[in-house]
Amino acid sequence: MNKLITSFLILLIFTSTFATFIGAQTEEETKSLIPEVDLDYPTEATPNQEIKIKVTVKNTVNDVMWDTLAYIDEDSMTKETKAAFQVVEGKKLFPVRMDPEQDASVILTVKITAKALSGEYLLPIVVATGIGGCREGCEPSLLTVFSTIKIKRNDPLISLEFDKYQIDIEQGICEVELVVPYLPNIPFRITNIHNTESAYNLKMTVVQDTSQVKGIIDPPVNQAVLPPGGEITGSLYIRAAYDAPLGNQIIRVKLVYSDKYGADYDMFREITATVKNVGKNYYDQGKLYYESCDYENAKISLEEAKAIYSADNNILMVQEIDKLIKRIEANDKFMEGQNRFFSGDYKNATSYYSEAKTLYTEINDCQGVQLCDDAIRASNRPLGGILGGVSGSGGESITTFSYHTIIEIILIILVLLLLFLLLRRKSGGSGKTLNLRNRITRPSQRPISRPSQEPIKKELAR
């Protein structure tokens, strides 16, 4: 019984040892189907850098290797890795036949893209070969190895900030000749807040507005280099047309730039322009009062409009309103001068004309200035410029006053002539008519016959 147990144990140990040996042999045969692969490459890189990856294969199998190939497996690359690497030379063949213990090397080439982000990337490399005693009967073998490459980059840090992102503007702002820098505007600032890296090819544009509400960047942003800590300032000016729709309008601005590697960046900002028509209504009403010569109400409406445009920082509209108000004041002064002139107060008339001339000069109204000069010359003559306005009298042109005066004189002369003719006609009319057929001679031209010289004829009695 003891011998039987001992025999069984010996048999069990022998079986276990044999199985272990067989398993080891099988494992050794499996390992022998995989060649030895070694990669040599830089582990760190920057954008636009070209990397050479040296792939060395050693035949560690117990047979011949045929048509060995090394290639970069782009199909198994992640989306980020594909964006970071450009494959330049991604496939290379080894010698057609590689005997056991023989080794060989090939070079694969990739380039880091300009837009590659910082980080670590796995680049898959596959070694494919055929193992067998002859080329026709070889067994395929695939081995994938990974290269780990860390990409470093320094990007400029650009900020774009507006003083505000909402602005109120008045409808009809283009009725006058509005140009930069008189339009309503929002200042902006572009800053490179990076300590060491510059930004390149900066350009800022308006990518969204409307034909009625337009955005204008001034001065234009088109700068080649913005160094670390550099700054660009300007303003977004907003122009609203006469028919601009009331309410909110969006103006979208885009800033693009690139880094030293050539990668492009962009950022967007949106400005809300709220179109109103309060100031325009007052301005239009003031112009209607002005055209109807209601200067008092015109000034009231225009002052209301001026306050609104001043709050919107619309400098040119404020100037336009001031110009119209001065024209009203100049007209008032001139009319007061007219009243004094026709009342015979020439001294005060001249004073009012001079004040009107000063106001017309301030608003560049040449016709108004000329009219005041003519009026001043007329009021400086005792007769109100009867002769002063006639061309050739001192080289002056005919004025409004001389026209009126000459017409009055001509009318007076005509009336006097008519009166004279009527009076003469009445003085010669007594029911008799003058016979002017015969020639009328002077008494001195008639022959004088005295009574003593005439023969006396006696009548003889028959």
Buried (B, 14 or more C-beta within 10 A) or exposed (E): EEEEEEEEEEEEEEEEEEEEEEEEEEEEEEEBBBBBBEBEBEEEBBBBBEBEBEBBBBBBBEBBBBBBBBBBBEEEBEEEBBBBBBBEBBEBEBBEEBEBEBBBBBEBBBBBBBBBBEEEBEBBBBBBBBBBEEEEEBEEBEBEBEBEBEBEBBBBEBEBEBEEEEBBBBBBBBBBEBEEEBBBBBEBEBBBEBEEBBBBBBBBBBEBBBEBBBBBBBEEBEBEEBEBEBEBEBBBBBBBBEEBEEEEBEBBBBBBBBBBBEBEBEBEBEBEBEBBBBBBBBBBBBBEBBEEEBBEBBBBBBEBBBEBBBEBBBBBBBBBBBBBBBBBBBBBBBEBBBEBBEEEBBEBBBBBBBBBBBBBBBBEBEEBBBBBBBBBBBBBBEEBBBBBBBEEBEEBBBBBBBEBBBEEEEEEEEEEEEEEEEEEEEEEEEEEEEEEEEEEEEEEEEEEEEEEEEEEEEEEEE
